[in-house]
């Protein structure tokens, strides 16, 4: 199987000795001024408001026993 898929050898003179990776510079992230922050807050508050409204409606529509 090796004979079928063997392509060749790497020339060591073409391989760089040291890899140099420079990460791209990123601006400072401020979560208070992004729309993502508002969306995250709404994803938390809307279900709580719906749950609270359901309890209020249940208490007002429940028959007294």
C-alpha positions in Angstrom: 0.0 0.0 0.0 2.9 2.3 0.7 4.1 2.0 -2.9 0.7 3.0 -4.2 0.4 6.2 -2.1 4.0 7.3 -1.7 4.5 10.7 -3.2 8.1 11.7 -2.3 10.3 13.1 0.4 10.5 16.6 1.8 13.6 18.6 1.0 14.9 19.7 4.5 16.4 22.8 3.0 13.0 24.2 2.1 11.5 23.8 5.6 11.8 26.9 7.8 13.8 26.4 10.9 11.5 28.3 13.2 7.8 28.9 12.9 6.8 32.5 13.6 3.1 33.0 14.2 2.0 36.5 14.9 -1.6 36.6 16.1 -3.7 39.4 14.6 -4.2 42.4 16.8 -7.7 42.8 18.3 -9.3 45.9 19.6 -10.5 46.0 23.2 -13.8 44.2 23.7 -16.3 46.1 25.7 -19.5 44.0 26.2 -21.5 46.9 27.6 -21.6 48.7 24.2 -22.4 45.9 21.9 -25.8 44.7 20.7 -24.7 41.1 21.7 -24.8 42.2 25.3 -28.4 43.4 24.9 -29.4 40.2 23.2 -27.9 38.1 26.0 -29.7 40.1 28.6 -33.0 39.7 26.7 -32.5 36.0 26.4 -32.3 35.8 30.2 -35.1 38.3 31.0 -37.8 37.4 28.5 -38.3 33.8 29.7 -38.4 35.1 33.3 -41.0 37.7 32.4 -43.1 35.0 30.6 -42.9 32.7 33.7 -43.8 35.5 36.0 -46.8 36.5 33.8 -47.9 32.9 33.8 -47.9 32.7 37.6 -49.8 36.0 37.9 -52.5 34.9 35.4 -52.8 31.6 37.2 -53.3 33.2 40.6 -55.9 35.7 39.3 -57.9 33.0 37.3 -57.7 30.3 40.0 -61.1 29.6 41.7 -61.2 30.1 45.4 -61.8 26.8 47.3 
